[in-house]
Amino acid sequence: MAKSATPRTAKPSPASASPAAAGAKDLSPETVADDEAAFALRSLQSALANNTRYDASDAEMLKFYEQMVLIRRFEEKAGQLYGLGLIGGFCHLYIGQEAVAVGLQSALSEGHDSVITGYRDHGHMLAYGIDPKLIMAELTGRSAGISRGKGGSMHMFSTEHKFFGGHGIVGAQVPLGTGLAFGHKYRGDGGVCLAYFGDGAANQGQVYEAFNMAALWKLPIIFVIENNGYAMGTSVKRGSAETHFYRRGTGFRIPGMDVNGMDVLEVRQAAEVALAYVRAGNGPVLMEMTTYRYRGHSMSDPAKYRSREEVQEMRDKHDAIEAAKQDLLKRGVSEDRIKEIDKRIRQIVAEAADFAESSAEPALAELYTDVLVETY
């Protein structure tokens, strides 16, 4: 059984574990008075304890709802196009995890901060405000796509938006994100890198090499583990000795945050706290977003490793979009306005699909372009 995505209060992990044996030297932040990281960690703990959910305005809440619905409807349409054979290769949908990308990226400075993720990347691009038409065209391999039809579902890219993929190799984006963070620090531009990876990728060795360098050099990076309960078809408890992923940075003195990834306001608040910590020059933060995907790992995955009852329970009790809708209703937003938003989003997605289907495929000559970047 996968780890439950039941809402929990965001909390940081200790920077180092308590000594296991009598007489062992205690290196916890509470006892290392001369360690500058200790003060920063206590500040992070205090900020989280006092504020667990973001105080969004009505306009912000509407925006969060719209973005999450856009991702949901877009991914549903992508699933349909895949079934029709219009999307080739692999296709990994973000249905269920929308609150993570929307909550985190709404706190970033677009075009200033950088984002990198794995192959489940469509939602992250949409959360960054990139045109759905360009994303859908890329999914279908058209020349009008964001990567000229060459990246497809798994390898989207937009240097204009500082979105650096979309990576098919499990965990590969983590050291690359660390390099992006090094670039921010080297240039002194004040930017932060947000590097997403999953619970399965969290077991890759290169991830911990990246943790070590990021902590050693105090790089401006937030490592985000999207824990959706299953690494492909293997549940967290079967594949991970330490199932509390926010503790994975303990050995590198990276503070961790345990966040309910099914609550967009809790995610946004955690993002505010983490960004303030990192921008102050304290080094990296590790965030575990406990979330859930309603569909299989990819379109070819029947997801027989979990029951229908489990999936339905998550939809019924913890769906981020439904929670946001109920929040809006409590704020006095009418059902008619919400229906209007839903209708408009469906139209946007339908137009994106039509645009993709009517766009031309790349010319054969495109095979030879963008292969090598020459610097002088």
Summary of the structure (lengths in Angstrom):
residues: 376
radius of gyration: 20.7
end to end distance: 54.4
largest distance: 71.2
contacts: 1298
relative contact order: 0.18
helix: 47%
strand: 9%
